[in-house]
Amino acid sequence: MTSSYWRTSDGVRLHVIERSGLVQAHESPVLAFVPGWSMPAAIWQAQLQAFAPRYRVAALDPRGQGLSDVPQDGYSVERRVQDIAQFVERYPRVVLVGWSLGALEALHYVHAHGDAKVAALVLVDSSVGEQPPPPASRFTDALRADRHQALNAFVQAIFRSERTAQELQALVDGALRLPLQASIDLLSYPRPREHWRDIARAFRKPLLYVVTPQFAAQAANLAHHRPGTRIEVFAQAGHALFADEPRRFNALLEDFVRGL
């Protein structure tokens, strides 16, 4: 894997982990990964390592995350999606894989910039605006009250597989790089739930929606209203299901990409 940096249109230096597949067919799309709230590109390590021999892979550290710059502003869906647009522009076409907040940003990317560069979307364990809505959360209140405690609880909760204390602490430390208000802004995009639903339903290229049980009913409803949507439920995994069950997730993604 190689690290590279590039500057956004507003001057922020963003970091990408990438590698060109050794035997990749010329026409194969790039597998482009966007992580969730406050998480680094490296959380996709199991996918990058598995797919790099056969595909070109790239994982973005969004602004304020991973090894990217931490500017004081730009933590709106519009600016973050501009960053994704510049990320995607680096490649001929992509399968855009977004997890959690990254899934919403992937949806808004195709809404704001079109799907010309996108061969397919993969949305991972994120509410996409279908029924039923997720239960109300007091997480932003917890961040304001005791940020360290809230982040420790969050990082431990996203995995069901065993993780080392060093790995968990590194994720907490990385999340703490974000300014507190920026981290709250990223959890408070001013869009109604129907915004994400309507984008997903209108997307006319292949779409894979991979969820844990918390979003299984939303997945079923999306498949009902958008025939052809491929859904998969990881019943025994945590929110970071691709890290908890990497072999299953990688096999699913490989089969999906081969079918494009």
WOTABEL-V495906 format. One record per backbone hydrogen bond with DSSP energy under -0.5 kcal/mol. NH is the residue of the N-H (numbers start at 0). CO is the residue of the C=O. If there is no record, write none. Layout:
BEGIN
nh->NH co->CO
nh->NH co->CO
END
This chain:
BEGIN
nh->1 co->17
nh->3 co->15
nh->5 co->13
nh->7 co->11
nh->10 co->7
nh->13 co->5
nh->13 co->11
nh->14 co->60
nh->15 co->3
nh->16 co->58
nh->17 co->1
nh->18 co->56
nh->21 co->51
nh->22 co->52
nh->23 co->20
nh->27 co->24
nh->29 co->92
nh->30 co->55
nh->31 co->29
nh->31 co->94
nh->32 co->30
nh->32 co->57
nh->33 co->96
nh->34 co->59
nh->38 co->35
nh->42 co->39
nh->43 co->40
nh->44 co->41
nh->46 co->43
nh->47 co->43
nh->48 co->44
nh->49 co->45
nh->50 co->46
nh->51 co->47
nh->52 co->48
nh->53 co->50
nh->54 co->50
nh->56 co->18
nh->56 co->54
nh->57 co->30
nh->58 co->16
nh->59 co->32
nh->60 co->14
nh->61 co->59
nh->63 co->68
nh->64 co->61
nh->67 co->64
nh->68 co->12
nh->70 co->68
nh->79 co->75
nh->80 co->76
nh->81 co->77
nh->82 co->78
nh->83 co->79
nh->84 co->80
nh->85 co->81
nh->86 co->82
nh->87 co->83
nh->88 co->84
nh->89 co->85
nh->89 co->86
nh->90 co->87
nh->93 co->116
nh->94 co->29
nh->95 co->93
nh->95 co->119
nh->96 co->31
nh->96 co->94
nh->97 co->95
nh->97 co->121
nh->98 co->33
nh->99 co->123
nh->101 co->98
nh->102 co->99
nh->103 co->99
nh->104 co->100
nh->105 co->101
nh->106 co->102
nh->107 co->103
nh->108 co->104
nh->109 co->105
nh->110 co->106
nh->111 co->107
nh->112 co->108
nh->113 co->109
nh->117 co->114
nh->118 co->93
nh->118 co->116
nh->119 co->93
nh->120 co->205
nh->121 co->95
nh->122 co->207
nh->123 co->97
nh->123 co->121
nh->124 co->122
nh->124 co->209
nh->141 co->137
nh->142 co->138
nh->143 co->139
nh->144 co->140
nh->145 co->141
nh->149 co->145
nh->150 co->146
nh->151 co->147
nh->152 co->148
nh->153 co->149
nh->154 co->150
nh->155 co->151
nh->156 co->152
nh->157 co->153
nh->158 co->155
nh->167 co->163
nh->168 co->164
nh->169 co->165
nh->170 co->166
nh->171 co->167
nh->172 co->168
nh->173 co->169
nh->174 co->170
nh->175 co->171
nh->176 co->173
nh->177 co->174
nh->182 co->178
nh->183 co->179
nh->184 co->180
nh->185 co->181
nh->186 co->182
nh->186 co->183
nh->187 co->184
nh->190 co->188
nh->194 co->191
nh->195 co->191
nh->195 co->192
nh->196 co->192
nh->197 co->193
nh->198 co->194
nh->199 co->195
nh->200 co->196
nh->201 co->197
nh->202 co->198
nh->202 co->199
nh->205 co->118
nh->207 co->120
nh->208 co->229
nh->209 co->122
nh->209 co->207
nh->210 co->231
nh->214 co->211
nh->215 co->212
nh->218 co->214
nh->219 co->215
nh->220 co->216
nh->221 co->217
nh->222 co->218
nh->223 co->219
nh->224 co->220
nh->225 co->221
nh->228 co->225
nh->229 co->206
nh->230 co->228
nh->231 co->208
nh->233 co->210
nh->233 co->231
nh->234 co->232
nh->236 co->233
nh->238 co->156
nh->239 co->157
nh->240 co->238
nh->242 co->239
nh->243 co->239
nh->244 co->240
nh->245 co->242
nh->248 co->244
nh->249 co->245
nh->250 co->246
nh->251 co->247
nh->252 co->248
nh->253 co->249
nh->254 co->250
nh->255 co->251
nh->256 co->252
nh->257 co->253
nh->258 co->254
nh->259 co->256
END
